[in-house]
Amino acid sequence: MGPARVELDADIVALLEAQDRPIQETARELIVLELYREGQLSGGRAAEILHLSREDFIRFASERGIPYFQLDGDELRREVDTSESL
């Protein structure tokens, strides 16, 4: 599968250009971050796609309001129990 082309409204392009943000790179980052936030993409895979280390991706996502740990109560309890047993 080759690269996909996405058409953006002129308003969006102008907004990104005004902020001096590269359009293709910004779109790629936003798509990866959203898929990660939805749980459709692991942190490791997201880091790989964006050519970042896992630690840099965690920092990158956190700076954009996406927490690394997105666990519900039961998942968090299991993680705590597992870490305490180590």
Buried (B, 14 or more C-beta within 10 A) or exposed (E): EEEEEEEEEEEEEEEBEEEEEEEEEEBEBEEBBEBBBEEEBEBEBBBBBBEBEBEEBBEBBEEEEBEEEEEEEEEEEEEEEEEEEE
